[in-house]
Amino acid sequence: KAGVTQTPRYLIKTRGQQVTLSCSPISGHRSVSWYQQTPGQGLQFLFEYFSETQRNKGNFPGRFSGRQFSNSRSEMNVSTLELGDSALYLCASRRGLGNEQFFGPGTRLTVL
Amino acid sequence: QQQVKQSPQSLIVQKGGISIINCAYENTAFDYFPWYQQFPGKGPALLIAIRPDVSEKKEGRFTISFNKSAKQFSLHIMDSQPGDSATYFCAARPEADKLIFGTGTRLQVFP
């Protein structure tokens, strides 16, 4: 069974640009969550989607947004990039809301 | 209330020794406690998880000990190996809600 896949794996952007990251969950998983990981702040929850609906949101500014498609694939968008947005962005999927969560390899975003 | 406190921040263990990482929480609504292992350049991988109705769970060399009254849980790695060198995260979650992660422990196992 294929794991969670994320594309692209690496991304370099400049301040003010916007970026879209993609996540394909494990087949049969309907929930996708996004996390930001930085050395200083650790793993911080961004948001979770279940059956195309956002059901949970972390404490991030509105520049961070996401969506989920009918095939459970999810995208995350960050607009007006700032230097502090440089991080590893992780996507995790689970079958249902009470199940174990499995992470993808992440997208390393560098903002110059 | 939503925090999970993890210690130590880093740990150095000799090969064959026991590695112990501790976590504490406040929110009694947490009912699922996983541990994740992360290697450099990779996403966290689920290692072992426990629910509060048991006090211990063992899978191979990895054991979770859970103390519900003290609101603490710990990961024990027996016979630690150099290949166990990674960052370990504890986490906790209320029913069907988002995972709250600890700050991570960087484990180094020397031969």
Backbone of each chain as ProteinMPNN parsed JSONL, in Angstrom:
{"seq_chain_A": "KAGVTQTPRYLIKTRGQQVTLSCSPISGHRSVSWYQQTPGQGLQFLFEYFSETQRNKGNFPGRFSGRQFSNSRSEMNVSTLELGDSALYLCASRRGLGNEQFFGPGTRLTVL", "coords_chain_A": {"N_chain_A": [[0.855, -1.193, 0.0], [0.67, 2.141, -0.943], [2.269, 4.941, 0.599], [1.676, 8.144, 2.188], [1.945, 10.742, -0.087], [3.793, 13.616, -1.069], [4.044, 16.588, -2.929], [5.69, 19.474, -4.31], [8.896, 18.046, -3.325], [10.886, 19.754, -2.558], [11.198, 23.281, -2.458], [11.844, 26.548, -3.523], [11.246, 29.852, -2.866], [10.587, 33.4, -3.206], [10.216, 36.23, -1.015], [6.921, 37.475, -0.691], [5.841, 36.058, -2.791], [3.524, 33.422, -3.751], [2.599, 30.062, -2.81], [1.792, 26.671, -3.607], [1.157, 23.604, -2.168], [1.007, 20.05, -2.452], [-0.804, 17.115, -1.492], [-1.221, 13.667, -1.392], [-3.253, 11.364, 0.05], [-3.052, 8.185, 1.845], [-4.54, 5.45, 0.192], [-8.009, 5.198, 0.609], [-8.059, 6.65, 2.921], [-9.682, 9.338, 4.477], [-9.23, 11.63, 5.816], [-7.152, 14.457, 5.978], [-4.416, 16.093, 7.31], [-2.483, 19.03, 7.954], [0.775, 20.103, 8.862], [3.186, 22.351, 10.193], [6.643, 22.305, 10.447], [9.301, 23.488, 12.278], [12.627, 24.246, 13.471], [12.556, 25.853, 15.759], [9.872, 26.009, 16.668], [8.839, 23.485, 16.55], [6.478, 20.871, 15.784], [3.663, 22.109, 14.399], [0.191, 22.376, 14.245], [-1.715, 22.984, 11.371], [-4.19, 22.76, 9.77], [-7.072, 20.587, 9.347], [-8.702, 18.439, 7.088], [-11.669, 16.766, 6.29], [-13.499, 14.647, 4.353], [-13.742, 16.697, 2.393], [-14.288, 18.943, 3.896], [-13.238, 21.513, 6.058], [-12.371, 20.78, 9.27], [-10.997, 21.482, 11.485], [-8.768, 23.906, 12.739], [-5.611, 25.408, 13.069], [-3.579, 27.841, 14.827], [-2.825, 29.903, 12.806], [-2.053, 32.583, 10.485], [-4.391, 34.06, 8.098], [-3.169, 33.851, 5.66], [-2.46, 31.329, 5.212], [-3.978, 28.64, 3.759], [-6.217, 26.004, 2.778], [-7.469, 23.13, 0.965], [-9.617, 20.368, 0.164], [-10.098, 17.735, -2.095], [-12.568, 15.784, -3.906], [-11.485, 13.273, -4.213], [-10.016, 12.951, -1.977], [-7.466, 13.989, -2.039], [-5.316, 16.707, -1.127], [-4.633, 20.206, -1.013], [-2.41, 22.807, -0.02], [-2.118, 26.233, 0.481], [-0.009, 29.041, 0.559], [0.016, 32.415, 0.823], [1.576, 35.555, -0.069], [4.34, 35.21, 0.847], [6.541, 34.995, 3.665], [9.782, 35.394, 5.235], [9.824, 33.877, 7.534], [8.192, 31.774, 6.963], [9.604, 29.712, 6.017], [10.093, 26.343, 6.221], [9.499, 22.863, 7.067], [6.849, 21.355, 5.586], [4.368, 19.26, 6.512], [2.213, 16.624, 5.651], [-0.457, 14.643, 6.776], [-2.322, 11.621, 6.884], [-5.389, 9.907, 7.721], [-7.638, 7.176, 8.199], [-10.186, 7.464, 9.373], [-11.675, 9.712, 11.755], [-10.911, 8.856, 14.274], [-8.664, 7.334, 14.017], [-5.242, 6.063, 13.578], [-2.633, 8.282, 12.565], [-0.801, 8.956, 9.642], [2.222, 10.098, 8.333], [3.468, 12.003, 5.541], [6.507, 12.524, 3.569], [7.05, 15.193, 3.559], [7.297, 18.65, 2.462], [9.918, 20.678, 1.766], [10.144, 23.981, 2.248], [11.729, 26.879, 1.273], [12.13, 30.238, 1.854], [13.332, 33.053, 0.342]], "CA_chain_A": [[0.0, 0.0, 0.0], [1.49, 3.335, -1.017], [2.115, 5.849, 1.722], [1.279, 9.518, 1.889], [2.91, 11.389, -0.975], [3.728, 15.072, -1.093], [4.804, 17.208, -4.007], [7.027, 18.962, -4.567], [9.639, 17.742, -2.098], [11.659, 20.952, -2.228], [10.675, 24.475, -3.113], [12.478, 27.799, -3.126], [10.441, 30.992, -3.292], [11.025, 34.678, -2.639], [9.21, 36.935, -0.218], [5.82, 38.07, -1.425], [5.238, 35.1, -3.709], [2.63, 32.452, -3.142], [3.014, 28.698, -3.098], [0.782, 25.63, -3.408], [1.72, 22.292, -1.892], [0.023, 19.02, -2.709], [-0.72, 15.913, -0.671], [-2.102, 12.552, -1.733], [-3.299, 10.485, 1.23], [-3.104, 6.741, 1.648], [-5.811, 5.05, -0.395], [-9.025, 4.871, 1.611], [-8.043, 7.638, 4.012], [-10.531, 10.476, 4.147], [-8.803, 12.808, 6.575], [-5.807, 14.973, 5.703], [-4.002, 17.197, 8.189], [-1.234, 19.695, 7.58], [1.582, 20.592, 9.972], [4.414, 23.08, 9.894], [7.707, 21.92, 11.374], [10.483, 24.334, 12.305], [13.48, 23.915, 14.617], [12.201, 26.625, 16.942], [8.477, 25.817, 17.112], [8.442, 22.078, 16.503], [5.378, 20.513, 14.889], [2.476, 22.904, 14.699], [-0.973, 22.005, 13.443], [-2.273, 24.034, 10.509], [-5.614, 22.469, 9.606], [-7.453, 19.24, 8.973], [-9.86, 18.298, 6.218], [-12.307, 15.446, 6.284], [-14.57, 14.648, 3.351], [-13.742, 18.006, 1.704], [-14.673, 20.014, 4.818], [-12.259, 21.812, 7.1], [-13.008, 20.514, 10.562], [-10.144, 21.937, 12.559], [-7.808, 24.889, 12.248], [-4.642, 25.854, 14.057], [-3.436, 29.272, 15.055], [-2.0, 30.493, 11.764], [-2.756, 33.686, 9.818], [-5.234, 33.72, 6.963], [-2.359, 33.607, 4.46], [-2.387, 29.871, 5.077], [-5.3, 28.09, 3.447], [-6.153, 24.671, 2.194], [-8.712, 22.553, 0.48], [-9.559, 18.937, -0.105], [-10.894, 17.38, -3.256], [-13.456, 14.63, -3.703], [-10.673, 12.045, -4.142], [-9.302, 13.11, -0.7], [-6.223, 14.747, -2.2], [-5.428, 18.026, -0.498], [-3.636, 21.232, -1.33], [-2.231, 23.882, 0.941], [-1.637, 27.434, -0.188], [0.477, 30.128, 1.408], [0.139, 33.62, 0.009], [2.45, 36.633, 0.443], [5.324, 34.491, 1.658], [7.473, 35.7, 4.529], [10.972, 34.602, 5.535], [9.486, 32.966, 8.626], [7.398, 30.636, 6.47], [10.542, 28.641, 5.678], [9.807, 25.229, 7.126], [9.084, 21.595, 6.475], [5.398, 21.239, 5.677], [4.023, 17.843, 6.559], [0.831, 16.219, 5.476], [-0.725, 13.353, 7.408], [-3.673, 11.142, 6.578], [-5.941, 8.82, 8.516], [-8.832, 6.62, 7.578], [-11.305, 8.16, 9.978], [-11.239, 10.718, 12.727], [-10.35, 8.252, 15.471], [-7.623, 6.368, 13.646], [-3.839, 6.483, 13.561], [-2.274, 9.262, 11.556], [0.441, 8.614, 8.969], [2.802, 11.288, 7.726], [4.251, 11.988, 4.327], [7.9, 12.925, 3.755], [7.138, 16.639, 3.727], [7.814, 19.579, 1.447], [10.833, 21.66, 2.376], [9.963, 25.3, 1.633], [12.697, 27.904, 1.647], [11.728, 31.562, 1.378], [14.513, 33.935, 0.316]], "C_chain_A": [[0.883, 1.232, 0.0], [1.212, 4.229, 0.174], [1.606, 7.199, 1.275], [2.346, 10.139, 0.992], [2.681, 12.89, -0.998], [4.587, 15.592, -2.243], [4.657, 18.724, -3.935], [7.747, 18.638, -3.251], [10.439, 18.958, -1.624], [11.152, 22.116, -3.075], [11.432, 25.686, -2.604], [11.654, 28.935, -3.719], [11.051, 32.267, -2.708], [9.867, 35.324, -1.896], [8.147, 37.56, -1.106], [5.146, 37.125, -2.414], [4.233, 34.227, -2.973], [3.049, 31.044, -3.571], [1.847, 27.747, -2.83], [1.473, 24.289, -3.245], [0.617, 21.256, -2.021], [0.276, 17.782, -1.854], [-1.71, 14.88, -1.166], [-2.1, 11.568, -0.582], [-3.209, 9.013, 0.838], [-4.499, 6.387, 1.124], [-6.807, 4.63, 0.688], [-9.068, 5.815, 2.791], [-8.811, 8.879, 3.598], [-10.131, 11.76, 4.865], [-7.378, 13.177, 6.198], [-5.545, 16.15, 6.632], [-2.685, 17.753, 7.69], [-0.555, 20.239, 8.833], [2.768, 21.38, 9.422], [5.456, 22.667, 10.923], [8.906, 22.837, 11.195], [11.321, 23.972, 13.514], [13.034, 24.626, 15.899], [10.835, 26.306, 17.528], [8.021, 24.367, 17.082], [7.344, 21.842, 15.494], [4.128, 21.273, 15.298], [1.372, 22.591, 13.706], [-1.498, 23.208, 12.657], [-3.77, 23.866, 10.353], [-5.814, 21.019, 9.213], [-8.7, 19.289, 8.108], [-10.368, 16.869, 6.292], [-13.49, 15.525, 5.334], [-14.812, 16.046, 2.794], [-14.116, 19.175, 2.612], [-13.562, 20.254, 5.831], [-12.923, 21.642, 8.448], [-12.187, 21.012, 11.75], [-9.107, 22.889, 11.989], [-6.892, 25.297, 13.378], [-4.56, 27.364, 14.094], [-2.453, 29.896, 14.067], [-2.781, 31.594, 11.069], [-3.514, 33.205, 8.579], [-4.466, 33.505, 5.665], [-2.223, 32.104, 4.18], [-3.799, 29.339, 4.839], [-5.141, 26.716, 2.829], [-7.481, 24.27, 1.616], [-8.5, 21.06, 0.256], [-10.518, 18.619, -1.234], [-11.693, 16.103, -2.992], [-12.692, 13.31, -3.652], [-9.766, 12.036, -2.902], [-7.945, 13.787, -0.828], [-6.411, 16.15, -1.652], [-4.331, 18.947, -1.004], [-3.598, 22.257, -0.219], [-1.618, 25.057, 0.202], [-1.146, 28.43, 0.849], [0.679, 31.337, 0.506], [1.082, 34.611, 0.7], [3.504, 36.057, 1.389], [6.233, 35.425, 2.444], [8.65, 34.779, 4.826], [10.661, 33.525, 6.585], [8.635, 31.784, 8.202], [8.304, 29.488, 6.033], [10.398, 27.523, 6.703], [9.628, 23.953, 6.328], [7.579, 21.493, 6.669], [5.014, 19.777, 5.495], [2.529, 17.646, 6.399], [0.672, 14.855, 6.135], [-2.14, 12.916, 7.073], [-4.083, 10.06, 7.57], [-7.276, 8.405, 7.917], [-10.078, 7.352, 8.069], [-10.793, 9.017, 11.092], [-10.647, 10.103, 13.992], [-9.18, 7.329, 15.219], [-6.222, 6.961, 13.708], [-3.561, 7.379, 12.358], [-0.91, 8.912, 10.971], [0.942, 9.814, 8.176], [3.472, 11.002, 6.389], [5.661, 12.479, 4.598], [8.085, 14.432, 3.907], [7.596, 17.37, 2.48], [8.672, 20.608, 2.171], [10.705, 22.963, 1.616], [11.011, 26.26, 2.179], [12.257, 29.216, 1.024], [12.929, 32.499, 1.482], [14.108, 35.398, 0.247]], "O_chain_A": [[1.76, 1.361, 0.855], [0.097, 4.282, 0.693], [1.166, 7.377, 0.139], [3.535, 10.059, 1.301], [1.548, 13.371, -0.955], [5.691, 15.109, -2.493], [3.601, 19.217, -3.536], [7.23, 18.94, -2.176], [10.637, 19.152, -0.425], [10.743, 21.956, -4.225], [11.64, 25.838, -1.401], [11.398, 28.971, -4.923], [11.914, 32.215, -1.832], [8.7, 35.005, -2.123], [8.459, 38.114, -2.16], [4.012, 37.362, -2.828], [4.108, 34.281, -1.749], [3.759, 30.865, -4.561], [1.025, 27.985, -1.945], [2.277, 23.888, -4.086], [-0.55, 21.532, -1.743], [1.417, 17.448, -1.536], [-2.893, 15.172, -1.34], [-1.06, 10.992, -0.263], [-3.282, 8.655, -0.337], [-5.502, 6.953, 1.558], [-6.494, 3.821, 1.561], [-10.014, 5.784, 3.58], [-8.616, 9.407, 2.503], [-10.634, 12.84, 4.556], [-6.504, 12.314, 6.11], [-6.347, 17.079, 6.726], [-1.879, 17.046, 7.085], [-1.206, 20.761, 9.739], [3.274, 21.104, 8.334], [5.19, 22.676, 12.125], [9.459, 22.949, 10.101], [10.792, 23.443, 14.491], [13.125, 24.065, 16.99], [10.657, 26.33, 18.746], [6.924, 24.056, 17.545], [7.273, 22.521, 14.47], [3.606, 21.1, 16.4], [1.59, 22.547, 12.495], [-1.694, 24.294, 13.203], [-4.539, 24.737, 10.759], [-4.885, 20.321, 8.809], [-9.623, 20.065, 8.354], [-9.599, 15.909, 6.348], [-14.373, 16.367, 5.492], [-15.948, 16.514, 2.734], [-14.248, 20.3, 2.129], [-13.01, 19.308, 6.394], [-13.929, 22.291, 8.736], [-12.646, 20.963, 12.891], [-8.625, 22.693, 10.873], [-7.335, 25.507, 14.507], [-5.361, 28.068, 13.479], [-1.38, 30.36, 14.453], [-4.011, 31.57, 11.049], [-3.3, 32.097, 8.087], [-5.032, 33.035, 4.679], [-1.915, 31.683, 3.065], [-4.702, 29.573, 5.643], [-4.05, 26.328, 2.411], [-8.484, 24.97, 1.756], [-7.374, 20.568, 0.171], [-11.615, 19.173, -1.311], [-11.504, 15.436, -1.974], [-13.195, 12.329, -3.105], [-8.859, 11.21, -2.797], [-7.332, 14.126, 0.185], [-7.504, 16.713, -1.699], [-3.243, 18.504, -1.373], [-4.604, 22.54, 0.432], [-0.707, 24.887, -0.608], [-1.781, 28.638, 1.883], [1.433, 31.276, -0.465], [1.344, 34.509, 1.899], [3.541, 36.383, 2.576], [6.637, 36.485, 1.967], [8.551, 33.559, 4.695], [11.175, 32.409, 6.518], [8.384, 30.883, 9.002], [7.816, 28.404, 5.713], [10.562, 27.74, 7.904], [9.607, 23.957, 5.097], [7.092, 21.54, 7.799], [5.297, 19.155, 4.471], [1.71, 18.394, 6.933], [1.567, 14.013, 6.057], [-3.05, 13.741, 6.989], [-3.243, 9.392, 8.174], [-7.944, 9.177, 7.228], [-10.909, 7.798, 7.278], [-9.59, 9.047, 11.351], [-9.934, 10.794, 14.719], [-8.749, 6.613, 16.123], [-6.035, 8.167, 13.864], [-4.169, 7.247, 11.295], [0.027, 8.607, 11.709], [0.187, 10.458, 7.447], [3.973, 9.904, 6.146], [5.987, 12.818, 5.736], [9.145, 14.895, 4.329], [8.197, 16.791, 1.575], [8.207, 21.312, 3.067], [11.115, 23.047, 0.459], [11.155, 26.427, 3.39], [12.036, 29.298, -0.184], [13.473, 32.712, 2.565], [14.969, 36.276, 0.218]]}, "seq_chain_B": "QQQVKQSPQSLIVQKGGISIINCAYENTAFDYFPWYQQFPGKGPALLIAIRPDVSEKKEGRFTISFNKSAKQFSLHIMDSQPGDSATYFCAARPEADKLIFGTGTRLQVFP", "coords_chain_B": {"N_chain_B": [[-3.306, 23.981, 28.946], [-3.586, 22.516, 26.64], [-1.066, 21.651, 26.113], [1.752, 19.439, 25.587], [4.317, 18.289, 27.414], [7.659, 17.548, 26.901], [10.563, 15.663, 27.706], [13.965, 14.415, 27.953], [15.45, 17.185, 26.089], [17.545, 16.394, 24.519], [19.381, 13.334, 24.169], [21.897, 11.086, 24.991], [23.042, 7.905, 24.49], [24.646, 4.84, 25.242], [25.36, 2.139, 23.022], [23.256, -0.655, 23.361], [22.234, 0.17, 25.74], [19.511, 1.582, 27.766], [17.082, 3.753, 26.549], [15.226, 6.489, 27.666], [12.411, 8.445, 27.413], [10.386, 11.096, 28.395], [7.014, 12.266, 28.832], [4.484, 14.685, 29.639], [1.148, 15.681, 30.398], [-1.77, 17.842, 30.585], [-4.447, 17.955, 29.933], [-7.235, 16.154, 30.574], [-8.919, 15.12, 28.741], [-7.536, 13.98, 26.739], [-7.104, 11.028, 24.897], [-5.56, 9.342, 23.455], [-2.326, 8.358, 22.758], [0.341, 8.651, 20.952], [3.658, 7.752, 19.823], [6.15, 9.132, 17.792], [8.739, 8.614, 15.396], [11.397, 10.266, 13.917], [13.551, 10.572, 11.219], [16.323, 12.419, 9.853], [15.346, 14.53, 7.2], [13.067, 13.131, 6.654], [9.526, 12.395, 7.065], [7.664, 12.25, 10.196], [7.313, 9.009, 11.626], [4.909, 6.718, 12.703], [5.449, 5.06, 15.687], [4.688, 3.632, 18.033], [1.707, 3.33, 19.981], [-0.632, 4.235, 22.581], [-3.602, 3.767, 24.537], [-5.476, 5.221, 27.262], [-6.559, 3.169, 28.829], [-4.864, 1.138, 29.394], [-1.778, 0.314, 31.076], [0.677, -0.206, 30.102], [2.42, -0.838, 27.063], [3.964, -2.936, 24.788], [6.165, -3.268, 22.068], [8.27, -5.111, 20.456], [11.463, -3.847, 20.936], [10.531, -1.525, 21.959], [8.702, 0.227, 24.406], [5.796, 1.607, 25.832], [5.076, 3.299, 28.761], [2.412, 4.12, 30.843], [0.973, 6.445, 32.986], [-1.853, 7.186, 34.313], [-2.939, 8.6, 36.503], [-0.906, 10.341, 37.216], [-0.695, 11.713, 34.92], [1.242, 11.221, 32.955], [3.458, 9.859, 30.5], [5.742, 7.564, 29.033], [8.454, 6.662, 26.859], [10.299, 3.795, 26.4], [13.276, 2.555, 25.177], [14.671, -0.365, 24.691], [17.875, -2.052, 24.756], [19.271, -0.202, 23.048], [20.163, 0.874, 19.775], [22.558, 2.033, 17.285], [21.107, 2.624, 14.961], [18.749, 3.537, 15.975], [19.066, 6.155, 16.414], [17.633, 9.19, 16.197], [15.001, 11.672, 16.014], [12.553, 11.839, 18.472], [9.107, 12.116, 18.996], [6.558, 12.696, 21.286], [2.998, 12.581, 21.47], [-0.4, 13.7, 21.848], [-3.967, 13.309, 21.912], [-7.27, 14.486, 21.961], [-10.41, 12.772, 21.707], [-10.917, 12.036, 18.367], [-9.841, 14.462, 17.603], [-7.32, 16.989, 16.818], [-3.787, 16.156, 16.714], [-1.591, 16.895, 19.387], [1.657, 17.818, 19.714], [4.677, 16.961, 21.464], [7.81, 18.639, 22.145], [9.94, 17.272, 21.109], [12.685, 14.919, 21.186], [16.035, 14.557, 20.726], [17.718, 11.74, 20.009], [20.789, 10.14, 20.4], [22.659, 7.35, 19.727], [25.526, 5.786, 20.612], [28.121, 3.63, 19.398]], "CA_chain_B": [[-4.199, 22.823, 28.968], [-3.403, 21.741, 25.435], [0.337, 21.355, 25.905], [2.38, 18.185, 25.964], [5.685, 18.647, 27.765], [8.539, 16.416, 26.627], [11.938, 15.785, 28.178], [14.835, 15.568, 27.775], [15.531, 17.726, 24.744], [18.476, 15.529, 23.816], [19.744, 12.164, 24.96], [23.01, 10.311, 24.44], [23.012, 6.583, 25.117], [25.588, 3.862, 24.701], [24.739, 0.977, 22.381], [22.858, -1.673, 24.32], [21.614, 0.795, 26.915], [18.078, 1.889, 27.72], [16.749, 5.157, 26.323], [13.93, 6.802, 28.278], [11.916, 9.78, 27.081], [9.191, 11.322, 29.201], [6.054, 13.301, 28.438], [3.445, 14.982, 30.61], [0.039, 16.433, 29.817], [-2.722, 18.374, 31.553], [-5.836, 17.8, 29.497], [-7.733, 14.801, 30.835], [-9.708, 14.673, 27.595], [-6.673, 13.23, 25.819], [-7.37, 9.597, 25.03], [-4.735, 8.597, 22.508], [-0.971, 8.847, 23.003], [1.299, 7.995, 20.066], [5.048, 8.191, 19.716], [6.636, 9.159, 16.421], [10.188, 8.616, 15.193], [11.694, 11.016, 12.703], [14.925, 10.644, 10.76], [16.563, 13.652, 9.081], [14.848, 14.535, 5.829], [11.872, 12.285, 6.523], [8.401, 12.746, 7.92], [7.548, 11.397, 11.385], [6.712, 7.692, 11.415], [4.28, 6.201, 13.908], [6.265, 4.004, 16.283], [3.866, 2.864, 18.966], [0.691, 4.203, 20.562], [-1.347, 3.637, 23.703], [-4.802, 4.448, 25.029], [-5.334, 5.285, 28.717], [-7.134, 2.056, 29.573], [-3.788, 0.2, 29.72], [-0.652, 1.01, 31.709], [1.917, -0.485, 29.386], [2.305, -1.508, 25.766], [5.299, -3.278, 24.325], [6.298, -3.753, 20.696], [9.687, -5.33, 20.237], [12.31, -3.18, 21.923], [9.89, -0.265, 22.35], [7.64, 0.092, 25.396], [5.192, 2.818, 26.399], [4.521, 3.193, 30.109], [1.406, 5.168, 30.975], [0.503, 6.672, 34.351], [-3.018, 8.051, 34.129], [-3.132, 9.483, 37.658], [0.137, 11.37, 37.167], [-0.788, 12.325, 33.592], [2.559, 11.111, 32.354], [3.73, 8.652, 29.752], [7.14, 7.544, 28.643], [8.918, 5.691, 25.868], [11.53, 3.102, 26.752], [13.886, 1.802, 24.076], [15.612, -1.336, 25.269], [18.969, -2.464, 23.863], [19.344, 0.852, 22.033], [21.088, 0.641, 18.672], [22.877, 3.251, 16.518], [20.021, 2.856, 14.023], [17.64, 4.202, 16.689], [19.386, 7.582, 16.483], [16.571, 9.924, 15.502], [14.239, 12.539, 16.911], [11.326, 11.189, 18.909], [8.049, 13.027, 19.424], [5.336, 12.183, 21.862], [1.833, 13.359, 21.072], [-1.641, 13.345, 22.534], [-5.117, 13.762, 21.136], [-8.622, 14.193, 22.441], [-11.156, 11.941, 20.778], [-11.153, 12.515, 17.007], [-9.364, 15.832, 17.413], [-5.988, 17.084, 16.252], [-2.661, 15.749, 17.552], [-0.754, 17.901, 20.026], [2.971, 17.209, 19.788], [5.736, 17.435, 22.327], [8.838, 19.423, 21.448], [10.908, 16.378, 20.489], [13.926, 14.515, 21.852], [17.015, 14.046, 19.782], [18.439, 10.613, 20.587], [21.998, 9.669, 19.731], [23.154, 6.102, 20.294], [26.899, 5.6, 20.178], [28.575, 2.24, 19.474]], "C_chain_B": [[-3.943, 21.906, 27.77], [-1.961, 21.302, 25.215], [0.694, 19.928, 26.261], [3.851, 18.514, 26.197], [6.579, 17.417, 27.657], [9.941, 16.702, 27.138], [12.639, 14.428, 28.099], [14.81, 16.063, 26.332], [16.479, 16.893, 23.893], [18.96, 14.447, 24.765], [20.86, 11.418, 24.243], [23.085, 9.005, 25.215], [24.045, 5.686, 24.442], [24.8, 2.714, 24.062], [24.458, -0.105, 23.422], [22.173, -1.135, 25.56], [20.123, 1.026, 26.726], [17.889, 3.4, 27.525], [15.359, 5.404, 26.902], [13.568, 8.251, 27.971], [10.56, 9.95, 27.772], [8.299, 12.432, 28.64], [4.986, 13.458, 29.509], [2.374, 15.838, 29.955], [-0.893, 16.892, 30.92], [-4.162, 18.011, 31.222], [-6.319, 16.359, 29.673], [-8.609, 14.273, 29.714], [-8.853, 13.916, 26.568], [-6.93, 11.734, 26.006], [-6.566, 8.746, 24.064], [-3.348, 9.211, 22.566], [0.009, 8.079, 22.103], [2.706, 8.543, 20.248], [5.449, 8.09, 18.249], [8.159, 9.228, 16.423], [10.459, 9.337, 13.879], [13.188, 11.021, 12.417], [15.094, 11.912, 9.926], [16.06, 13.525, 7.654], [13.605, 13.707, 5.596], [10.744, 12.843, 7.373], [8.372, 11.838, 9.145], [6.844, 10.08, 11.041], [6.141, 7.197, 12.739], [5.052, 4.989, 14.41], [5.405, 3.063, 17.121], [2.872, 3.83, 19.593], [-0.049, 3.467, 21.665], [-2.599, 4.437, 23.994], [-4.81, 4.315, 26.542], [-5.948, 4.134, 29.502], [-6.113, 0.962, 29.879], [-2.603, 0.982, 30.272], [0.661, 0.779, 30.974], [1.615, -1.175, 28.066], [3.705, -1.718, 25.229], [5.243, -3.772, 22.893], [7.788, -3.875, 20.401], [10.507, -4.683, 21.336], [11.688, -1.896, 22.47], [8.717, -0.516, 23.296], [7.126, 1.472, 25.777], [4.703, 2.465, 27.791], [3.595, 4.372, 30.318], [0.915, 5.243, 32.413], [-0.63, 7.685, 34.3], [-3.169, 9.042, 35.278], [-2.116, 10.624, 37.663], [0.1, 12.148, 35.867], [0.589, 12.373, 32.933], [2.64, 9.824, 31.537], [5.155, 8.727, 29.222], [7.399, 6.445, 27.622], [10.234, 5.111, 26.361], [12.017, 2.343, 25.524], [14.946, 0.907, 24.693], [16.69, -1.687, 24.25], [19.118, -1.47, 22.707], [20.462, 0.582, 21.028], [21.389, 1.95, 17.945], [21.782, 3.613, 15.513], [18.795, 3.494, 14.651], [17.872, 5.706, 16.784], [18.432, 8.359, 15.588], [15.972, 10.919, 16.49], [12.908, 11.864, 17.208], [10.342, 12.231, 19.435], [6.948, 12.242, 20.117], [4.193, 13.074, 21.392], [0.63, 12.883, 21.873], [-2.799, 13.942, 21.756], [-6.403, 13.461, 21.874], [-9.362, 13.4, 21.37], [-11.403, 12.646, 19.457], [-10.67, 13.93, 16.734], [-7.927, 15.818, 16.892], [-4.935, 16.604, 17.252], [-1.937, 16.972, 18.105], [0.598, 17.245, 20.259], [3.821, 17.797, 20.896], [6.821, 18.081, 21.479], [9.939, 18.569, 20.836], [12.128, 16.117, 21.345], [14.859, 13.951, 20.804], [17.843, 12.979, 20.47], [19.648, 10.27, 19.736], [22.495, 8.438, 20.467], [24.539, 5.849, 19.721], [27.328, 4.153, 20.364], [29.51, 2.013, 20.661]], "O_chain_B": [[-4.066, 20.686, 27.868], [-1.667, 20.64, 24.219], [0.056, 19.29, 27.098], [4.546, 18.965, 25.286], [6.292, 16.375, 28.247], [10.447, 17.819, 27.026], [11.977, 13.393, 28.171], [14.216, 15.428, 25.46], [16.253, 16.705, 22.698], [18.953, 14.61, 25.985], [20.779, 11.152, 23.044], [23.179, 9.001, 26.442], [24.278, 5.77, 23.237], [23.708, 2.371, 24.514], [25.308, -0.426, 24.252], [21.6, -1.895, 26.341], [19.551, 0.714, 25.682], [18.467, 4.209, 28.249], [14.43, 4.633, 26.663], [14.344, 9.167, 28.245], [9.709, 9.061, 27.732], [8.779, 13.403, 28.055], [4.628, 12.501, 30.197], [2.666, 16.628, 29.058], [-0.827, 16.403, 32.048], [-4.985, 17.789, 32.11], [-5.848, 15.455, 28.983], [-9.001, 13.106, 29.729], [-9.381, 13.291, 25.648], [-6.968, 11.238, 27.132], [-6.858, 7.565, 23.876], [-3.193, 10.426, 22.44], [0.453, 6.986, 22.456], [2.907, 9.645, 20.758], [5.14, 7.117, 17.562], [8.778, 9.811, 17.313], [9.829, 9.055, 12.86], [13.991, 11.421, 13.259], [14.127, 12.422, 9.36], [16.32, 12.527, 6.981], [13.137, 13.59, 4.463], [10.964, 13.649, 8.276], [8.987, 10.771, 9.139], [5.894, 10.058, 10.258], [6.81, 7.25, 13.771], [5.282, 4.027, 13.677], [5.409, 1.848, 16.921], [3.161, 5.019, 19.724], [-0.091, 2.237, 21.688], [-2.656, 5.638, 23.731], [-4.206, 3.382, 27.07], [-5.867, 4.124, 30.73], [-6.438, -0.025, 30.54], [-2.439, 2.166, 29.977], [1.641, 1.488, 31.202], [0.69, -1.98, 27.958], [4.527, -0.802, 25.215], [4.391, -4.586, 22.537], [8.473, -2.887, 20.134], [10.283, -4.933, 22.52], [12.262, -1.254, 23.349], [7.855, -1.354, 23.03], [7.907, 2.393, 26.016], [4.008, 1.468, 27.985], [3.954, 5.507, 30.003], [0.494, 4.24, 32.991], [-0.396, 8.893, 34.249], [-3.494, 10.207, 35.047], [-2.433, 11.742, 38.069], [0.802, 13.15, 35.729], [1.032, 13.406, 32.431], [1.978, 8.832, 31.844], [5.697, 9.808, 28.995], [6.676, 5.453, 27.536], [11.165, 5.844, 26.696], [11.266, 1.585, 24.909], [15.985, 1.377, 25.156], [16.46, -1.63, 23.042], [19.093, -1.855, 21.538], [21.549, 0.127, 21.384], [20.579, 2.876, 17.976], [21.557, 4.794, 15.247], [17.896, 3.945, 13.94], [16.978, 6.449, 17.188], [18.434, 8.195, 14.368], [16.385, 10.995, 17.647], [12.227, 11.38, 16.304], [10.705, 13.11, 20.217], [6.465, 11.24, 19.591], [4.421, 14.205, 20.964], [0.644, 11.816, 22.485], [-2.649, 14.933, 21.042], [-6.618, 12.347, 22.351], [-8.932, 13.385, 20.217], [-12.015, 13.714, 19.416], [-11.055, 14.533, 15.731], [-7.388, 14.76, 16.567], [-5.148, 16.637, 18.464], [-1.702, 17.949, 17.395], [0.676, 16.218, 20.933], [3.705, 18.977, 21.228], [6.755, 18.07, 20.25], [10.79, 19.089, 20.114], [12.556, 16.968, 22.125], [14.529, 13.003, 20.091], [18.586, 13.271, 21.407], [19.551, 10.128, 18.517], [22.725, 8.472, 21.676], [24.71, 5.714, 18.509], [26.962, 3.513, 21.349], [29.983, 0.895, 20.869]]}, "name": "protein", "num_of_chains": 2, "seq": "KAGVTQTPRYLIKTRGQQVTLSCSPISGHRSVSWYQQTPGQGLQFLFEYFSETQRNKGNFPGRFSGRQFSNSRSEMNVSTLELGDSALYLCASRRGLGNEQFFGPGTRLTVLQQQVKQSPQSLIVQKGGISIINCAYENTAFDYFPWYQQFPGKGPALLIAIRPDVSEKKEGRFTISFNKSAKQFSLHIMDSQPGDSATYFCAARPEADKLIFGTGTRLQVFP"}
